[in-house]
Amino acid sequence: MKKKISVWLVITLLCAAFAGCGNASASKGDAPAENAPEEASVDAASEGEEASDVEQDPAAEESAEAEAAAPAVETVKIRAAYHPNLGPMSIPGIDAKMGYFAEEGLEVEWLKFTSGAPEIAAMASGDLQFGYIGQGALKLCAEGQADVVSLSHLTNSEAILVRAGSGIASFEDMKGKKLATELGTNGEVLLNMACEKYGVSREEIDVINMPISNAIAAFIGGSVDAVVAWGPDLTNIKNNVDEEMLAIVETKDFVDSVPFLGSWIANPDYIDGNKDIVRRFQRALDKCYDYRTSHLDETIQAAADFAAGKDIGVSYDDLNSERDQLVFFNMKEEKEWADSGYMEELFQLQLDYMKGQDQISDDVKVTDYVRLDLIREALETQ
């Protein structure tokens, strides 16, 4: 600060000296410009004001110096998995539009997956750092294979579809029928819940396990009687089957007992060794949640643009058909859910269901695999 003030004083003295030289020249017969003395006076006054401004605003000066001295955030390259439907694909779409991950010093390579188990395997091998999963893969998290680092949204989009003219009017009519789905996904969860609710054993249904894209194709082609589908696949089916569809079971039938959750996960060892990167990833997600809630139309368009760039074959209309099937929240609501215990309650309901199905040991706790501590810390630093 003192150095800068000294510089201004030197400049002022030099200006005064030059002004004196100008007057001496004039006395020797040189015709000075009419306004020269006034301009010199204005310059000196201006310089004096600038010097005064520096003296009067030391906080701004110190802030600027500190900002210039602050080290730049190191850019880290990571890989993250998304699914090709609105909830998860909105994140890379918003990232491409708003650059929230770049703001956190993260360069993300977004990779398409359609189920959680392959993602978790890729994380274990180090080929993937973060990923999105639906309800079904939370079982793997409860088994200790991955930890939840963020709750993305709630979904009501899953359904078991049949052709209205098939003679299948209810889930009880599925006995002896062929149903296609991908095990380990939301499809299997909904199937199990329907079996329990309607008193139908899975052994009474011919359950065919195949990748969800193949399951959709099999149903459209007529080789199976029913399919568990969600998101744009529901629209895909309705657009490619010239018959009326009937949803004999839907997620909303169980909304009060078992919420369907979309989550972002990471490998536990990676989290423990890279907490700063995890926090940056969480902070970027939180910003995306805020944008998504207040700019849903723009989010759907951004997701559609991202899908077009990846040649995924999902249109704006496909994604827009999901908007009423998903429950989004902003950062303020997320913080309230985390602080009040509501977020933990949502995961607890899902864990209770898994325990009731004898899928998970009774001694497993939500906090064993849902990193509520890190979720709260990330929100507190926004």
N, C-alpha and C positions, 0 to 999 in steps of 0.2 A: 504493500500500500504506500509506504513512504517513498519508495523508488518512483512510483507512478506520479505522485504529487511533485517530487523533485523534477521530473522530466517536464511537467507542465510549467513549472516556474522558470526553467531554463528557456523553454519555448517563448514564454511571455517576455523575458528579458531580451532575447534575440529579436523578437518583433519590435520591441521598443528601440533597440539599437538600429535596426534597419529603417525604422521610421525617422530616426535622427539623421541618418545618412541621406534620406530622401529630401529632407528639408534643407540640408547643406547644399545639395545639388541645385535646388530651386533658387537659392540665394545667388548662385552663380549665373542665373539667367535661364536655366531650364524651366520650361512651363509645365508644372505638375498638373495631373488630371484634377479636375475640379473637385471630385469626390474622394480623392486619395486619402486625405486625413480621416474622413468619416469611415471609409472601408477599413483602414487600419484599426480604428477605434472599435468598430463592430467585431472584427476578427479577434482582437484582444479580449473584448467582453465575452465573446462566444467561448473562447478558450478558458476564460475565467469561470464561465458557467459550467463548462464540462468538468473542469477541475473540481468545482464546488459539488457537482453531481456525484463525482467519485467519492468525495468526502462524506456526503450525506447518505450514501447507500452502501455501506460496507458489507451488509448482509448479502446483498445481491452479488457483490464482487467475490466474497468468500464462497458463495454457492457456486458461482461460475468456475472458480478455481478448483473447488472440490470435484465438480462434475468433470472437468477436464482431466483431473488426476485419477478419477475412478477407473479401474481396469475394466475393459470390455468383457462381457460374458462370453466364455468360450463356447463356440458352436459345437454341438455334439450330434453325430449322425446316429439315428436309431431307426428300427423297423417296427411298424405297428400294423396289426391285422384289423380289418373291418369286414363287415358282412354287407352284401349288396341290397340292403333295404334301408328305409328312411332313418330309423333311429341311429344305427351306427354309421351309415354312410354320410349322414349330415356333418359329422366331425371333419373328415378330410375335405368335404365340400366347403365348409366354413373356413377351414385352414387355407385352402387355395384362394378364397376371396378376401379374408381378413388378415392372414399371416400371424395368428396368435401364437403358434408354436415357434415361429422364427423370433418373435418378441422374447420368448423364453430361452433363446439360444439353442433351439432344437431343429435339426433338419430331418424331417420324417419321410421315410420311404413307406408309403401305404400299400399294403398287400391284401389282396382279396382272399378270404376264407369263407366257408359256408357253415362251419361247425367248430365247436370249441376244442374238442379232443386233439385234432391236428395242430392247433395253435399252441396248446400246452406242451405238446411233444416238441414243437419247434423252439419253444422257450427253453425247455430243458437242455436242448443241444446248443443253445446260444445263437440260433439263427433269427430269433425274434425277441424283442424286448417287451412289447406291450401288445395286448389284444382285446378285442371285444368278444363277449360271450353272452348267450341267452340263458334262460332258466336251466336247461338241461345240464350244462357243463358246470354249474355251481356244485354239483356232487363231487366233481374232481377237485374243486377248491376245498371242499369240506374234508376231503381225503388227504389234503396237504400238498397237492401238486401245483397249486397256484394260489395267489392271494388277490383279493379284490382291492383295488386302489381308488375306485370311483364308481358311484352309482350313476348310470347314464339316464335311465328313464324306466317307467313302468309300461307294460304293454298289454293290450286286450285284443290282439290281432289273430291269435291262433284259432284254428277251427278244424273239425273233422268234416270233410265234404263228401257228399254222395250225389248221384244224379237223382233228381226228384222223381223220375219215372222208374227207378231201379227196384222199387218195392221195399226199400229200406226207409222206414219212417222215423226210427228212433235208434239209439245206440244198442238197445236190446236186440234189434234185428240184425246186428253185425255177426251174430254167432254163425260160424261156418263160412263167413265172407272173407275176401282178401282185402287187407289194409296195408298200404305202403307208407313208410316213413323212415327217417334216419334215426336210428337209436343213438342215445346220448345227447339228443337235442330237445328243444321245447316240444317237439312232436311226441316223443316218448313220454314226457312228463304228462302231457294232456291225455294221452292214451291211458296211462296208469290211473290218472285221476278219474277218468270216465269209467274205467273198469270197476273201481272202488265204489263210485257213486251209484252206478246202476246195477251192481251185483253181477257183472259179467267177468269171467276169468279170461286172462290173456290167452290161455291154452284153447279157449273156445273160438278164438279169432285166428285166422291165418295171417299173422303179422310178417310182412316182408321188409327186411332191412335193406335199404339202398340209399345212396346219396340223394339229398332232397331234390336235386334237379332231375334225377332219374325217376324218382317217385312221382314228380309232377308229370313227367312225360308218360309214365306208365298209366296214370289216371286219365290223362287226355286221350291216350290211345285206346283206352277201354280194357286194358289187361288186368286192372284191379278194380275192386268195387268202391273203395274209399281211399282217401289220402288225408294226412294231417298237413296242413299248409298254413302259411302266414305271410304277411307283408305283400309285396308285389306278386307273389306266386298266386295269391287268391285272385287277383285281377287277371293274371296270365291264364288261369284256368277258365275263368268266366268268358274271356275273350276268344278262347280256342275250343270251347265245347258248345255245340249248338243245341244245348238242352238246359233246362232250368236246374240250378244248383240248390242243394239243401244242406245247411249246416246243422248236423244232428248234435254236435257238441261244440261249445265255444269257450274261450278263456273266461269271458265275463260271467259264465255260470259258476265260477269259483272265486271271483274277485274278493269276496269277504273272508275267504279262508286261506287261500294261497295266492299271493300276488306274484305275477310273472315279472321278473326283473331283468333289465339289461345292464351289464356291468363291464368295466374295464379292468383288466387283470395284468399281473406280472409274476414272474418266477420269484419265490421267496428269497432265494440266495441273491438274485439280482437286486431286489429291493434293499436288502441289508447292506450290499456293497455299493449301492448307487443312489442313496437317499436324496441327494441334491437333484439328480436327473429325474427321479420319480416325482419330486415336488414340482419341478418345472413342468413335467407332463401333466400333473394334476391341475396346476394353475392354468395351463392352456385349455384343458378340458372345461374348467369352470367358466372361463371367458366364452367358450363356445356355447355352453349351456345358457348363459345370459343372452347371447346374441340369438340363439335358436328360439328362445321363449318370446322375445320381443320382435323378432323378424322372421316369423315362420314361413311366409310366402317366399321371401328371399332365400331362406335356408333350403327350402325344397328345390328352388331353381339352382342354387349352388350345388346341391347334391346331384341334381340331374346333369348339370354341366360337368361335374367330376365323372359321373358314370359315362357320359358321352366321350370324354377324353380317354377313358380307360376301355372304351368299346364294350361296356358291360351289357348294353341292350335294355336298360331300364330308363323309361321316359319320365318327364315331369308328371304326366297324368298318372303313371303307375305309382310314383312316390306320393303324389297328392292324395291318392285313395287311402293312404295309411294315416293321414293326419289326425283323424278322429279315433284311431285305434291306439294311440300312444299318449302317455301322460308325461309331459315335459315340465321342468321346473327351472327357476332362475337361481342365481348364486345366493340371494338372500334366503330363499326358501330352502335351498340345500343346507345352508348353515343352520337354519332353524331345525331342520330334520335331524342333522347330526348332533346338535347341542341338546335337543329335547329328548333324544332316545328313539324318535320315530323311525329313523333310518335303520337302527339296530332291530327294531320290532319287525320291520318288513323282512329283513333277512332271517329273523328268528322264526317267523311263520313258515318260511320256505324250508328252514332247517328242521322244524318240527314235522313237516310233511315227510321229509326224507327219512327221519327217524321212525316215523309211523309206518313207512314202507320197508323198514329194516335195511335201508341202504347205507346208513351211517351209524357209527357207534354212539351210544347214548352219552358218552363223556365229552363229545365234541361241542365246543362253544362257538358262537358267532365270531367272537373276537380272536379265535384261533386262525381265521382265514380272511376276515373282513378288516382291513387296516383303518379302522375308524380314527385311530390316533393320527395317522398321516393325513387322512382326509380333513380333519379339523385343523391341523397345522397349516396345510396348504390354503385353506379358506381364510385363516387368520392373517396370512401374509399378503393377501390380495389388496 
